[in-house]
Amino acid sequence: SRDGNPDEQPERRVRITQPFELSKIEITQAQWVAVMQEPHRRSNTKQGPEDVNPSHFKGPSRPVENVTWEAVQEFVRKLNVRDPKHVYRLPTEAEWEYAARAGSEQRASDLDTLAWHQANSGDETHPVAQKEPNAWGVHDMLGNVQEWVQDWYDPVAYSDSGAVDPKGPASGSYKVYRGCAWLSEAKYCRPGFRAFDFPANSAYWVGFRLARVPK
């Protein structure tokens, strides 16, 4: 960002050279349960969807939240075993922001049509894809839940990392999540906003979406 928080600066241009697909919606609770529930569990155990779904605001079409970055990696591992044609992963910060901007800087006047945030959410998440998609057909990138990405957090990452397919620092203490959530003030619902937490922590305003590439 040109005028955002210090860790959103300096404004810079990056080049993404490798094609990728990004899920049009935030991963839902139904999708999470479908992947994470043990399909061959022992008959004497009782593992229902409620045991697998960590979300605070329950609903199959709502985004899954309250998931740690580490738990998301297990979801990705299980999904990759199931699909012989693709490799799934979290998007990088650069990929996420590229998709969020969708070729332009989103105007604040359009926010209510695109995002659930503090002023219109009723203090809860909502089923995915109820708001209009951005110019590239992607829903909820600026609201509903914030989204884990692949990168380690560094407050000066934009000064230190390369300009071609940047992947962030090689190591760190925190992982980044992007976008805004149902509890976010509108001023933070912009493509450049960054937040972070320990990879073993979860919050009921943080979920994720996935990138994938062909094997």
Backbone torsions as a table, in degrees:
resi	resn	phi	psi	omega
1	SER	NA	150.1	177.3
2	ARG	-78.4	-34.1	-174.6
3	ASP	-135.6	27.0	178.3
4	GLY	-87.0	-157.2	178.0
5	ASN	-65.5	158.8	-178.8
6	PRO	-55.3	-35.1	-178.3
7	ASP	-79.7	1.0	173.0
8	GLU	-96.1	2.6	-174.6
9	GLN	-118.6	161.0	1.7
10	PRO	-79.9	155.9	172.0
11	GLU	-62.2	137.4	-177.9
12	ARG	-154.9	162.9	176.0
13	ARG	-104.5	132.3	175.2
14	VAL	-120.4	161.4	-178.9
15	ARG	-119.2	123.6	175.5
16	ILE	-101.8	114.5	-172.4
17	THR	-97.8	-18.0	-174.8
18	GLN	-106.6	127.0	179.0
19	PRO	-66.8	149.9	177.4
20	PHE	-153.4	158.1	171.9
21	GLU	-106.1	149.6	178.2
22	LEU	-128.2	136.0	-179.8
23	SER	-60.2	136.4	-176.7
24	LYS	-70.4	-20.8	-178.8
25	ILE	-127.9	159.9	169.6
26	GLU	-66.4	144.6	-179.2
27	ILE	-59.7	128.7	-175.8
28	THR	-88.7	167.7	176.7
29	GLN	-64.7	-36.4	177.4
30	ALA	-63.7	-41.1	178.0
31	GLN	-66.2	-41.6	178.9
32	TRP	-59.4	-48.5	-178.5
33	VAL	-64.1	-41.1	-178.9
34	ALA	-59.3	-34.1	-179.0
35	VAL	-88.3	-40.4	-170.4
36	MET	-87.8	-22.8	-180.0
37	GLN	-69.7	132.8	-177.6
38	GLU	-69.6	113.9	-175.4
39	PRO	-74.1	-20.9	-177.1
40	HIS	-120.2	40.7	-179.5
41	ARG	-68.0	156.1	179.2
42	ARG	-64.2	145.5	-175.2
43	SER	-65.1	-23.6	-179.0
44	ASN	-88.5	6.1	176.1
45	THR	-108.3	150.2	-179.7
46	LYS	-118.2	100.5	179.1
47	GLN	-122.8	95.5	178.2
48	GLY	-94.2	174.8	178.9
49	PRO	-54.6	-33.6	-178.6
50	GLU	-67.7	-22.1	178.4
51	ASP	-81.3	-21.4	-176.3
52	VAL	-98.5	-29.6	-174.7
53	ASN	-85.8	113.7	-176.9
54	PRO	-84.9	-3.7	-167.5
55	SER	-64.1	145.4	175.7
56	HIS	-78.0	-45.2	178.4
57	PHE	-96.4	102.1	-172.2
58	LYS	-79.9	143.9	177.1
59	GLY	163.0	125.0	-173.0
60	PRO	-58.3	-31.7	-178.9
61	SER	-97.4	2.0	172.5
62	ARG	-81.3	157.1	176.8
63	PRO	-65.7	142.2	172.2
64	VAL	-69.6	139.1	177.1
65	GLU	-142.5	-176.8	-175.2
66	ASN	64.3	28.0	179.5
67	VAL	-107.1	136.4	175.8
68	THR	-77.8	159.8	173.7
69	TRP	-59.9	-37.7	-179.9
70	GLU	-65.6	-39.5	177.4
71	ALA	-65.4	-35.5	177.1
72	VAL	-62.4	-36.2	177.5
73	GLN	-63.8	-34.2	176.1
74	GLU	-69.3	-40.1	174.7
75	PHE	-57.8	-46.2	179.6
76	VAL	-62.0	-43.0	179.9
77	ARG	-60.7	-46.5	-179.8
78	LYS	-64.3	-40.4	-179.6
79	LEU	-66.6	-38.9	179.2
80	ASN	-65.4	-30.4	176.1
81	VAL	-66.9	-33.0	-175.3
82	ARG	-79.9	-27.1	-172.6
83	ASP	-111.4	108.0	-177.7
84	PRO	-77.5	-5.9	-172.8
85	LYS	-105.0	-15.2	-174.1
86	HIS	-134.7	158.6	169.5
87	VAL	-113.2	121.6	179.6
88	TYR	-99.2	149.6	178.9
89	ARG	-165.6	169.3	169.4
90	LEU	-74.1	146.3	174.6
91	PRO	-70.1	155.1	170.2
92	THR	-73.6	165.9	175.3
93	GLU	-56.7	-43.1	-177.6
94	ALA	-64.2	-43.5	178.4
95	GLU	-64.1	-42.6	-179.7
96	TRP	-60.9	-47.4	-176.7
97	GLU	-69.1	-35.4	175.5
98	TYR	-57.2	-46.0	-179.8
99	ALA	-71.1	-35.8	-179.4
100	ALA	-67.4	-38.7	-179.7
101	ARG	-73.9	-31.3	176.7
102	ALA	48.4	40.9	175.0
103	GLY	87.4	0.2	-178.6
104	SER	-155.8	170.3	174.2
105	GLU	-92.3	119.0	-177.1
106	GLN	-66.9	132.8	178.7
107	ARG	-80.7	140.0	-179.3
108	ALA	-60.4	-29.8	-179.0
109	SER	-65.3	-19.3	-179.9
110	ASP	-91.7	-2.2	-167.9
111	LEU	-59.7	-44.0	-176.5
112	ASP	-63.7	-25.6	178.1
113	THR	-79.3	-17.2	-173.8
114	LEU	-110.4	-23.1	-165.3
115	ALA	-143.9	145.4	166.4
116	TRP	-89.8	123.1	-179.4
117	HIS	-141.0	-173.0	-171.1
118	GLN	-55.2	-38.7	-173.1
119	ALA	-78.3	-17.8	-175.4
120	ASN	-130.3	0.7	-172.7
121	SER	-85.9	-18.0	-172.7
122	GLY	68.3	23.9	177.2
123	ASP	63.2	40.5	175.6
124	GLU	-160.1	165.1	173.2
125	THR	-75.1	169.1	178.8
126	HIS	-135.3	157.2	175.5
127	PRO	-52.1	143.9	-176.4
128	VAL	-65.5	156.1	172.0
129	ALA	65.4	23.3	172.3
130	GLN	-82.7	-27.0	176.1
131	LYS	-88.8	161.2	179.7
132	GLU	-63.8	146.9	175.1
133	PRO	-75.5	165.6	173.1
134	ASN	-77.5	-172.8	-173.7
135	ALA	-62.5	-19.1	179.8
136	TRP	-105.0	14.4	174.1
137	GLY	80.4	19.3	-178.1
138	VAL	-104.9	130.4	-175.2
139	HIS	-96.6	149.0	163.8
140	ASP	65.0	23.6	-179.1
141	MET	-74.0	-23.2	-178.6
142	LEU	-103.7	5.5	-179.2
143	GLY	-168.8	-179.0	-175.6
144	ASN	88.5	-78.3	168.5
145	VAL	-132.2	151.7	170.4
146	GLN	-73.4	161.1	-167.8
147	GLU	-130.5	125.3	173.3
148	TRP	-58.7	143.2	169.1
149	VAL	-124.8	179.2	-171.0
150	GLN	-77.1	-28.2	-166.0
151	ASP	-73.0	147.6	162.8
152	TRP	-71.5	150.6	-179.6
153	TYR	-85.6	137.4	171.6
154	ASP	-146.7	123.3	-177.2
155	PRO	-63.3	-19.4	178.3
156	VAL	-115.7	27.7	-176.6
157	ALA	-59.4	-35.4	-175.2
158	TYR	-71.7	-20.0	175.4
159	SER	-86.0	-30.5	-169.9
160	ASP	-98.0	-28.7	-174.6
161	SER	-85.8	159.3	-177.1
162	GLY	-69.2	169.2	-177.3
163	ALA	-96.3	-5.4	-179.6
164	VAL	-113.6	119.1	-179.2
165	ASP	46.2	54.1	-176.8
166	PRO	-64.9	139.3	-179.6
167	LYS	-120.5	7.6	178.4
168	GLY	79.1	-172.1	-178.0
169	PRO	-63.6	156.3	178.4
170	ALA	-73.7	-22.0	-179.5
171	SER	-156.9	172.9	179.3
172	GLY	172.0	-172.7	177.9
173	SER	-102.8	-28.6	-174.1
174	TYR	-120.4	151.2	170.2
175	LYS	-105.5	151.6	-175.2
176	VAL	-89.3	142.6	161.2
177	TYR	-125.8	151.9	-170.9
178	ARG	-123.9	169.2	179.2
179	GLY	80.2	-167.4	-179.9
180	CYS	-128.0	175.6	-173.0
181	ALA	-134.2	177.4	179.8
182	TRP	-58.1	-22.2	-179.1
183	LEU	-102.9	4.7	-174.8
184	SER	-83.4	140.5	171.0
185	GLU	-67.1	147.9	-175.1
186	ALA	-57.0	-32.9	-176.7
187	LYS	-64.0	-20.7	178.9
188	TYR	-91.8	-6.9	-176.5
189	CYS	-86.7	75.9	-179.4
190	ARG	-140.2	153.4	-174.9
191	PRO	-59.0	-26.2	-175.6
192	GLY	-87.4	-7.0	-173.3
193	PHE	-69.2	136.4	-179.5
194	ARG	-124.8	147.5	170.8
195	ALA	-143.8	174.0	-172.9
196	PHE	-159.3	160.5	176.1
197	ASP	-162.0	168.1	173.9
198	PHE	-62.7	143.1	-178.3
199	PRO	-64.1	-17.8	178.1
200	ALA	-92.4	-0.4	-179.9
201	ASN	-95.7	154.9	176.1
202	SER	-133.7	162.3	178.1
203	ALA	-150.8	148.1	-175.9
204	TYR	-82.9	19.1	168.9
205	TRP	-123.4	10.6	-178.0
206	VAL	-122.9	124.8	174.3
207	GLY	-129.4	-141.1	-179.8
208	PHE	-170.0	166.3	165.3
209	ARG	-134.8	166.2	-172.9
210	LEU	-116.9	151.6	166.2
211	ALA	-102.5	156.6	173.2
212	ARG	-148.3	154.6	176.5
213	VAL	-136.6	156.1	177.4
214	PRO	-66.1	148.2	175.9
215	LYS	-73.5	NA	NA
